[in-house]
Amino acid sequence: MKTLLQQITIRLEQAFEQAGYDKSYGRVTRSNRPDLCEYQCNGAMAAAKAYKKAPILVANDVLACLVDCDMFEQKEAVHPGFINLKVTGSVLCTHLKEMYVCEKLGVRQEEVPKTIVVDYGGPNVAKPLHVGHLRAAIIGESVKRLMRFKGNQVIGDIHLGDWGYQMGLIIAELERRQPNLPYFDEDFDGVYPAESPFTIAELEEIYPTASAFAKENEAFRENALEKTYLLQSGHKGYFAIWRHIMDVSVADLKKNYQDLNVEFDLWKGEADVQKYIPDMVEMLKEKGYAHLDEGALVVDVAQEGDKKEIPPCMILKSDGAALYSTTDLATLIERERKYSPAQVIYVVDKRQGLHFTQVFRCAKKAGIVPEATRLDFLGFGTMNGTDGKPFQTRAGGVMRLENLIHEINDEMLIKIKDNRTVTEEAALATAKMIGLAAVKYGDLSNQASKDYVFDVERFASFEGNTGPYILYTIVRIKSILNRFVKTEKSLEGLAFGFATTEHEKALMLEVVHFPEMIQDAYEDLAPHKICAYIYDLANALNKFYHETKILAEEDERKKEGYIALLLLVKEILEQAIWILGFEAPERM
Ligand code: ARG
């Protein structure tokens, strides 16, 4: 279906054409002066230049061609040549009805769905999941859902960091503690134990201990590096330990991401794509893309017009070792073979921007991905504490994600138990939902590329531009709808009204903007636009609520219109928070 803005634009284009001007001047936008009008067309200003005429005369000509048009309750030309418009309640009523029955609430689906890979999360196995990974998970999940909502075929891939030095550290530390394990016996030719020699709790302690020890003990560090190398060269025993590390960690990661309402389709990692590297290196050399530079194998990726220097993309270090960029290129090879995606979106810390510029350019140059494939880097900023420095625990250490979530849930629990008496279990479930909304909305309401201050107190507030405020609004609507159903009839087939009051109309005008907003957020990969919109929508709803007797309205048709409108607002808010990655409780 066409958006209301499109419909109005089409009508204005006709009028421009009829008045003898090019129809391209008929573009209409939402008004930036809601006190004066709802929609505006500034095309007469531009047309005036082209046709060498006063803008106000052009605007008057156009308005003359709209005399019979019944879409507007007010249409006027104002100096120097703006066309100001207000739509009729009847136009809104018809449009709302259309939106309500439309499966995606008026959001146009991609006619040819694209296959899109979203690479997000990116935790490093065996290292604790910390708040730095929180943004990748929250933003990536939302972008994935947004792409999906538009009808695309979207694959979310966690892209685990599972092939690095941390593995060598753990293996070396394990050997120090339990040298008699069969993994360290070079002559062992039996079957390695199925059970892991460590639990997740032990693993979480082993890694930081080993990492700290390696910093002060050169021999240990050498040993860990050697073990990393041997693992990557296929050492049987070390590979068996690696499997244990993966199993234990992935099980724990799954639990953590589940708590965040984050779900991956693929649990692939760096290790999975190592097998593509030898052929890729061969190809890069053979076709002349790569050359040696001080012993290292590199591909030049600088381009004319670069504002800053883009160093070559490194493929192999001088000792022959593969790097982060090598693995990312190999991952693109696998993605191309398996899915031929039209687009790959990387949701990663913006400090990795240069890395991705190099990888993308190299991939295109060497034909690893077709020229037409869109490679997007959605770089996010740092999450700071209220002191303006990168977020830490109260004691000053790196905050574990799990602890952070627990802290917020506890705070929420206290808040909601203050208000009413519910069972402990119900309160806990609700606290979790509100806590998640607080954290996710707090993050997503900022433009991703910006640093932001993680302020639990502000995010958890039920007032202002927060997740809990949005949930509170949804719960408020639900409660009105429930009371309506109890005293009256069903919510099926209700007729929308004609906007009888100023606040009702203001709310309707927000509602009809939903599809355009989604399109905008979609094109810009910008969940923060969804947050800004639902905040406005919630405000319009609450204003309407405070100024209107809804259930007490005596005119049954009017009341029905109100309820229909509330129902649609609820659907939109619920759809929007689904895209953002959280849900509303029944009560709070
Ligand atoms: N594991 C990486 C890190 O923690 C993030 C991975 C991002 N994705 C990618 N394809 N490189 O920094």
Boltz pocket constraint, residues with backbone or C-beta under 6 A from the ligand:
constraints:
  - pocket:
      binder: B
      contacts: [[A, 119], [A, 121], [A, 122], [A, 123], [A, 124], [A, 158], [A, 159], [A, 160], [A, 161], [A, 328], [A, 346], [A, 347], [A, 348]]
      max_distance: 6.0
